[in-house]
Amino acid sequence: MSDFKILTDTINNHNCKLIAVSKTQSVEAILKIYKLGQRDFGENRVQELLEKQAELPDDINWHLIGHLQKNKVKYITPFIHMIHSADNLELLDTIDKKAQDSERKINILLQIKIAEEDTKYGFDFNDLINNFQPSDYQNLNFKGVMGMATFTDDQSKIRKEFQKLVTYKRLLNEKFFRNELLFSEISMGMSGDYEIAMEEGSTMVRIGSLIFGERNKN
Ligand SMILES: *Cc1c(COP(=O)(O)O)cnc(C)c1O
């Protein structure tokens, strides 16, 4: 597993953080990576996340990276470390209420569409900047943005999409937060494109298959 050490060193050298995407992986496989020192893991389905969270050590920081349905929010607010996939205002409302019930502040990334293809999830940037009001949500800590580039071999296209996300983050900070230290995170980059993402200023890469090997069928 010295490959894992090389990967984490490379990511750390870019002042970036690794979120190990453990969806479809077994508890045993996750524990192997945990024992190498990894503490941040990402899951995309609430049910699977709950099962793993119950079985794995308490000092894991769990990140939700997949689309979140409003009726499932209450199950994760008691423990979730960060939600990367906050993609609509109604969902923000729900997370805010359930966070209050859980007496916790929840770390939130705003997922924004950057891919050209018509992806299902994510804010349209213009809708977001015109309709969002962070002070509406007293129990949420807005930490930054998340985005997914088009799945393509065209590296310059991927790079341009990541640059778009960096610009969106800057504009949101200028309008709403004016604090680079608080609104600081840019979650972008996966197994196939994390190197480009880091070059463009990613602060969190979400990497699954490169660490765990090919995914089990979900
Ligand atoms: C699965 C997934 C990843 C990781 O993908 P890999 O290609 O396996 O690295 C990253 N982000 C999201 C939102 C995912 O669903």
The ligand as an SDF file (V2000), in Angstrom:
LIG
                    3D

 15 15  0  0  0  0  0  0  0  0999 V2000
  -17.9930    8.0080   -6.9510 C   0  0  0  0  0  0  0  0  0  0  0  0
  -17.7320    9.4570   -6.7780 C   0  0  0  0  0  0  0  0  0  0  0  0
  -16.4210    9.9440   -6.7060 C   0  0  0  0  0  0  0  0  0  0  0  0
  -15.1930    9.0610   -6.8530 C   0  0  0  0  0  0  0  0  0  0  0  0
  -15.1050    8.5470   -8.1240 O   0  0  0  0  0  0  0  0  0  0  0  0
  -13.7800    7.7330   -8.6020 P   0  0  0  0  0  0  0  0  0  0  0  0
  -13.7840    7.8950  -10.0600 O   0  0  0  0  0  0  0  0  0  0  0  0
  -13.9810    6.3250   -8.1550 O   0  0  0  0  0  0  0  0  0  0  0  0
  -12.6190    8.3440   -7.9530 O   0  0  0  0  0  0  0  0  0  0  0  0
  -16.2510   11.2970   -6.4960 C   0  0  0  0  0  0  0  0  0  0  0  0
  -17.3000   12.1340   -6.3600 N   0  0  0  0  0  0  0  0  0  0  0  0
  -18.5660   11.7070   -6.4160 C   0  0  0  0  0  0  0  0  0  0  0  0
  -19.6730   12.6950   -6.2630 C   0  0  0  0  0  0  0  0  0  0  0  0
  -18.8320   10.3520   -6.6370 C   0  0  0  0  0  0  0  0  0  0  0  0
  -20.1060    9.9360   -6.7040 O   0  0  0  0  0  0  0  0  0  0  0  0
  1  2  1  0
  2  3  1  0
  2 14  2  0
  3  4  1  0
  3 10  2  0
  4  5  1  0
  5  6  1  0
  6  7  2  0
  6  8  1  0
  6  9  1  0
 10 11  1  0
 11 12  2  0
 12 13  1  0
 12 14  1  0
 14 15  1  0
M  END
$$$$
